[in-house]
Amino acid sequence: MASILNSENACTDGWTQWIEDGIAKGYINYHDYNEFQNITCVGAGGFGKVYRATWESSDIVVALKSLKNNSFMKEIVNEIKLLHKVNFHKNIIQFFGITKKNWNIKLRFAIQIADAVSCMHRKDIIHRDLHSNNILVHQNMIKLADFGLSRRLVEVSSTQRNIFGLLPYIDPQYFEEQTNNNDKNYHYKANKKSDVYSVGVLLWEISSGQKPFESYDAPYKQPRLILEILNGKRETPVSNTPIDYINIYTRYKIDIYEETISIIENNTLINNDNDIDNNNSLSPSINHSLQAKYNKLIEEYDEIDLNDNESIINELLSLYEDAYVKKGIYIDDYIQLVRQHIKLKNKNENELFNYLLNNKNKQKYSILLADFYLFEIGTEKDKIKAFKLYQEAVKNGDITSVSHLAYCYLHGKGTEKNEIKVLELYKAAAEKDEINSINDLGCCYLHGIGTEKNEIKALELFKEASEKGNGGSISNLGYCYLHGIGTEKNEIQTFKLYKEAAEKGNISSINALGYCYLKGIGTGEDEIKAFKLFKEAAEKDHIDAIYNLGCCYKYGKGTNENEIKAFELFKKAAERGHLGSLDSLIKCYQYGIGTEKDVIKADELYKKHENELIKEAIYWFFF
């Protein structure tokens, strides 16, 4: 009997893996359960239940089929395969994809985390570093990681460690002044209750889908967070969280460790629709000595506050290394990421520019300072200063700055246009195996920059760089297969390459992948998927994606028609020089699409940009 059960489980796991592989490879779409609203049960059978729901992103009414258990997985897989064969027919129900009930997953994760911690505690081991970065998930199975700080209880010392950045997960007693029977101060030692507190925070994080106290991420805000946590501040429950679940994760505040773990392990988390009472009471005060202690901590943090600019600059350097050098995103996309990061950190561009200027002798800052000059970040545009800084960086052996210097020669930024110089720079850097330059050299051969066009040579270079993991080259290779450049057209290969580059974070490929779904290039048409991808890339300020998203709203592709949003998006992209958006914006004013009709405004815009519109013969990515 045991062998039969094992065989059945193996089969079930195999069908589950088939679905997970399909999602990973893009053959099956995965949709977040939160996308569905007004869910009502309309039927039930041996396999499970059927629900009627409204798909929030597109207002489409859909049927949700649930499984009673995994033993029906084979039947579901078979149904998916059959529907896929006839999905094109308008009189046969369409299969949109897979979703999972959020709370089923959340409760399972909560139980698994509690079970893992309970196992450690039974062996008298405390973790001491429980936070979401140390929780791994594989096939819906929680894996507790990073035992570097773990100790058996008898080994725990009072040594302090660097805890900033993980404050929300740390037992508040860690920060309190502790005294023993002789009234001598000592530092709090972590114990089992410390882990339980961290588990409570993790349970809140699971329920909300958010990091705890995200608004306190900046280092200078963290001393205040310590004080507020000591004063009773906790994250409030999010709406629709089951009351029983809330009761459990709020128990970590008091000394009922065994009961808390027992409740979670026994799975008494009942999913109900009771309203949540968010009455978080704060204690009236903290004692004077504690206030004095943390005043000192805040003083120590003043220095960190003063060095906050350096921290942000270093983050921008990491962004440069990760996004531009490793992922090979285009320079315009990289600059938009820089602006977004500065805005996200609530920093002043001018303040950061002045910091770079005051530290311009540091070689690692020169490229960033040049970028600020060239793209008007915190200062007036100064192409000549930017060019000289790029030139100096290349002379000093910074091979990654070659592409910036070549950009200046290509577009005449701070110097005269010189396509031959562009080719020479890329060749020299490519010979030193600089991955972006290999890709850029391919672009030179593709477009005939400084040399005759050679599509086969371009394809070879894109392949070489893509094999080294360059996201830009993978995207360019997809473009070659799409248009038959240096090779035969192959739409399946195009889709595969755009998907690979998009997964590496290449923003242009996210947009291009959306186009594949929209037009059915190498995959089935899926307007909803296309809309989501355009939206994702547009949120990263990709200018083509902003235009494409506007078209989706204008024509109701993957979403409801919304002419006002379409107008706003066309206007945003047009102001940055996107000609397709400019043409659409003119039509919006001409016909009153998403705005008041203004023929005079439309005429003014057309006359102002007439030469550009005609010269470009307007190539647009979308329609």
Sequence and secondary structure as in RCSB ss.txt:
>XXXX:A:sequence
MASILNSENACTDGWTQWIEDGIAKGYINYHDYNEFQNITCVGAGGFGKVYRATWESSDIVVALKSLKNNSFMKE
IVNEIKLLHKVNFHKNIIQFFGITKKNWNIKLRFAIQIADAVSCMHRKDIIHRDLHSNNILVHQNMIKLADFGLS
RRLVEVSSTQRNIFGLLPYIDPQYFEEQTNNNDKNYHYKANKKSDVYSVGVLLWEISSGQKPFESYDAPYKQPRL
ILEILNGKRETPVSNTPIDYINIYTRYKIDIYEETISIIENNTLINNDNDIDNNNSLSPSINHSLQAKYNKLIEE
YDEIDLNDNESIINELLSLYEDAYVKKGIYIDDYIQLVRQHIKLKNKNENELFNYLLNNKNKQKYSILLADFYLF
EIGTEKDKIKAFKLYQEAVKNGDITSVSHLAYCYLHGKGTEKNEIKVLELYKAAAEKDEINSINDLGCCYLHGIG
TEKNEIKALELFKEASEKGNGGSISNLGYCYLHGIGTEKNEIQTFKLYKEAAEKGNISSINALGYCYLKGIGTGE
DEIKAFKLFKEAAEKDHIDAIYNLGCCYKYGKGTNENEIKAFELFKKAAERGHLGSLDSLIKCYQYGIGTEKDVI
KADELYKKHENELIKEAIYWFFF
>XXXX:A:secstr
 HHHHHHHHHHHHHHHHHHHHHHHTTSS B  GGGEEEEEEEEE SS EEEEEEETTTTEEEEEE  SSGGGHHH
HHHHHHHHHHTTT TTS     B   HHHHHHHHHHHHHHHHHHHHHTTEE S  SGGGEEEETTEEEE   TT 
EEGGG        TT GGGS GGGGS EE TT  EE     HHHHHHHHHHHHHHHHHSS TTGGG SGGGHHHH
HHHHHTT      TT  HHHHHHHTGGGSS HHHHHHHHHTT                S   HHHHHHHHHHHHH
HHHHHHTHHHHHHHHHHHHIIIIIIIS   HHHHHHHHHHHHHHTT  HHHHHHHHHHTTTSHHHHHHHHHHHHT
TSSS   HHHHHHHHHHHHHTT GGGHHHHHHHHHHTSSS   HHHHHHHHHHHHHTT HHHHHHHHHHHHHTSS
S   HHHHHHHHHHHHHTT HHHHHHHHHHHHHTSSS   HHHHHHHHHHHHHTT HHHHHHHHHHHHHTSSS  
 HHHHHHHHHHHHHTT HHHHHHHHHHHHHTSSS   HHHHHHHHHHHHTTT HHHHHHHHHHHHHTSSS   HH
HHHHHHHHHHHHHHHHT   S  
